Amino acid sequence: MNNKLRILLDMDEVLNVFCKTILHEYNKDKGTNYDVSIIDKWEIPKELDGFWDYLTPELIENMPIKDGVKETLAKWKSKGYEIFIITGILDDGHYLNKIKWLHNVGIFEYIDDIIPTIYKHIIGGTVMIEDNVEYLRKWKQENPNGLALLMTTHSNINRDVSDEPIVRIKDWNEIDLVVDVLTRE
């Protein structure tokens, strides 16, 4: 395997703690105590009416980064890997908030490019790390030699991908191990 990897990363729930952070603000404002496990599908449940109203620019820019992200990206960059963020956005402001977040958490310097799109399957790469099963399926069809890694989250934990060319991973330590194995000669 060529050690020059092109790694594609989703942002929300892969790099950051997305829904749990929004839900924390929702619970605080509404006086509720919902756990993120209530969001067990890609859609937000009806009980969480108004959930997306809590996704403010300030919240996006200050979301927690997942454990291990910064160290892993620094390691990959030192090895010469190309690192792209492929992320959906709501509008130009949302895109700018995400860029500010990358700066705020100290990982912007490791990123080669940020591509705002929901058409993730058209972006070629060696590895794609995503939390949306459908996006990974489409990407794998277009990139049959690529490695599709599914970040396990509350919204996909009940999805069976055992019969698919998708590898489920639980955290950034596992991601780093899988990429290390991929680059061994």
C-alpha positions as CSV (number, residue, x, y, z in Angstrom):
1,M,0.0,0.0,0.0
2,N,1.2,3.5,-0.9
3,N,1.8,5.4,2.4
4,K,0.5,8.6,0.8
5,L,-3.1,8.6,2.1
6,R,-5.9,11.0,1.3
7,I,-8.2,10.9,4.3
8,L,-11.7,12.4,4.1
9,L,-13.3,13.4,7.4
10,D,-16.9,14.3,8.2
11,M,-17.0,17.0,10.9
12,D,-20.1,16.6,13.0
13,E,-20.0,13.6,15.3
14,V,-16.6,12.6,13.8
15,L,-14.4,15.5,14.9
16,N,-16.8,17.2,17.3
17,V,-19.4,16.3,20.0
18,F,-22.3,17.6,18.0
19,C,-25.8,16.3,19.1
20,K,-24.8,15.9,22.7
21,T,-23.7,19.5,22.8
22,I,-26.9,20.8,21.2
23,L,-29.0,18.5,23.5
24,H,-27.2,19.9,26.6
25,E,-28.4,23.4,25.6
26,Y,-31.9,22.2,24.8
27,N,-32.2,20.4,28.2
28,K,-30.8,23.5,30.1
29,D,-33.3,25.8,28.4
30,K,-36.3,23.4,28.5
31,G,-35.7,22.0,32.0
32,T,-35.6,18.5,30.6
33,N,-33.1,15.7,31.0
34,Y,-33.0,13.9,27.7
35,D,-30.0,11.7,27.0
36,V,-28.4,11.6,23.6
37,S,-29.5,8.0,23.2
38,I,-33.0,9.3,22.4
39,I,-31.5,10.3,19.0
40,D,-31.2,6.7,17.8
41,K,-31.7,7.4,14.1
42,W,-30.6,10.1,11.7
43,E,-33.8,12.1,12.3
44,I,-34.3,14.1,15.5
45,P,-37.3,12.6,17.4
46,K,-40.6,14.6,17.7
47,E,-40.1,14.8,21.5
48,L,-37.2,17.2,20.8
49,D,-39.3,19.8,19.0
50,G,-37.1,22.9,18.4
51,F,-33.8,21.0,18.8
52,W,-32.2,22.7,15.8
53,D,-33.0,26.2,17.2
54,Y,-30.2,25.6,19.6
55,L,-27.6,25.2,16.9
56,T,-26.3,28.7,17.1
57,P,-23.1,30.1,15.6
58,E,-21.6,30.4,19.1
59,L,-22.4,26.8,19.8
60,I,-20.8,25.6,16.6
61,E,-17.7,27.6,17.2
62,N,-17.3,26.2,20.8
63,M,-18.3,22.5,20.5
64,P,-16.0,20.1,22.3
65,I,-13.5,18.2,20.1
66,K,-13.5,14.4,20.4
67,D,-10.8,12.8,22.3
68,G,-7.7,11.9,20.2
69,V,-8.6,14.0,17.2
70,K,-5.8,16.6,17.5
71,E,-3.1,14.1,18.3
72,T,-4.1,11.8,15.4
73,L,-4.3,14.6,12.9
74,A,-0.9,15.9,13.9
75,K,0.5,12.4,13.5
76,W,-1.0,12.0,10.1
77,K,0.1,15.4,8.9
78,S,3.7,14.6,10.0
79,K,3.5,11.4,7.8
80,G,2.5,13.5,4.8
81,Y,-1.1,12.3,4.6
82,E,-3.6,14.6,2.9
83,I,-6.5,15.5,5.2
84,F,-9.8,16.8,3.9
85,I,-12.9,17.7,5.7
86,I,-16.1,16.9,3.8
87,T,-19.0,18.4,5.6
88,G,-22.6,19.5,5.0
89,I,-23.5,23.1,5.7
90,L,-26.7,25.1,6.0
91,D,-25.4,28.3,4.5
92,D,-22.3,30.5,4.2
93,G,-22.4,31.5,7.8
94,H,-22.5,27.9,9.0
95,Y,-19.4,27.2,6.8
96,L,-17.6,30.1,8.5
97,N,-18.6,28.9,11.9
98,K,-17.2,25.5,11.2
99,I,-13.9,27.1,10.0
100,K,-13.8,29.1,13.2
101,W,-14.3,25.9,15.2
102,L,-11.3,24.3,13.4
103,H,-9.2,27.3,14.5
104,N,-10.6,27.3,18.0
105,V,-9.8,23.7,18.7
106,G,-6.3,24.0,17.1
107,I,-6.7,21.6,14.2
108,F,-7.0,24.0,11.2
109,E,-3.3,23.7,10.5
110,Y,-3.6,20.0,9.8
111,I,-6.4,20.3,7.2
112,D,-5.5,20.5,3.5
113,D,-9.0,21.5,2.4
114,I,-12.5,21.9,3.6
115,I,-15.2,20.9,1.1
116,P,-18.8,21.9,2.0
117,T,-21.1,19.4,0.3
118,I,-23.6,16.7,0.9
119,Y,-22.4,14.9,-2.3
120,K,-19.5,13.3,-0.4
121,H,-19.4,10.3,-2.7
122,I,-17.9,12.3,-5.5
123,I,-14.8,13.1,-3.5
124,G,-12.0,10.5,-4.1
125,G,-9.9,9.3,-1.2
126,T,-8.1,6.4,0.4
127,V,-10.1,6.5,3.7
128,M,-13.5,8.1,4.5
129,I,-14.6,8.6,8.2
130,E,-18.3,9.4,8.5
131,D,-21.2,8.8,10.9
132,N,-23.9,8.6,8.2
133,V,-24.2,5.0,6.8
134,E,-25.9,6.2,3.5
135,Y,-23.1,8.7,2.8
136,L,-20.5,5.9,3.3
137,R,-22.4,3.4,1.1
138,K,-22.5,5.9,-1.8
139,W,-18.9,6.9,-1.2
140,K,-17.8,3.2,-1.2
141,Q,-19.7,2.6,-4.5
142,E,-17.7,5.4,-6.1
143,N,-14.4,4.5,-4.3
144,P,-14.4,0.7,-4.3
145,N,-10.7,0.5,-3.3
146,G,-11.2,3.0,-0.4
147,L,-11.7,2.2,3.2
148,A,-15.1,3.3,4.6
149,L,-15.0,3.8,8.4
150,L,-18.2,4.3,10.3
151,M,-17.8,6.3,13.5
152,T,-20.2,4.7,15.9
153,T,-22.6,7.3,17.3
154,H,-26.0,7.4,19.0
155,S,-27.7,7.8,15.6
156,N,-26.2,4.7,14.0
157,I,-25.4,2.3,16.8
158,N,-28.5,0.2,15.9
159,R,-27.6,0.1,12.2
160,D,-26.3,-3.3,11.1
161,V,-23.5,-2.9,8.6
162,S,-22.0,-6.4,9.1
163,D,-22.9,-7.3,5.5
164,E,-21.4,-4.1,4.0
165,P,-17.9,-3.0,3.0
166,I,-17.9,-0.6,5.9
167,V,-15.8,-0.9,9.1
168,R,-17.4,0.3,12.3
169,I,-15.1,2.1,14.6
170,K,-15.8,3.5,18.1
171,D,-13.2,6.3,18.7
172,W,-10.1,8.0,17.5
173,N,-7.8,5.5,19.0
174,E,-9.4,2.8,16.8
175,I,-9.2,5.0,13.8
176,D,-5.5,5.6,14.3
177,L,-4.9,1.9,14.7
178,V,-6.8,1.0,11.5
179,V,-5.0,3.6,9.5
180,D,-1.6,2.4,10.9
181,V,-2.5,-1.2,9.8
182,L,-3.5,0.2,6.4
183,T,-0.1,1.7,5.8
184,R,2.0,-1.2,6.9
185,E,4.0,-2.7,4.1
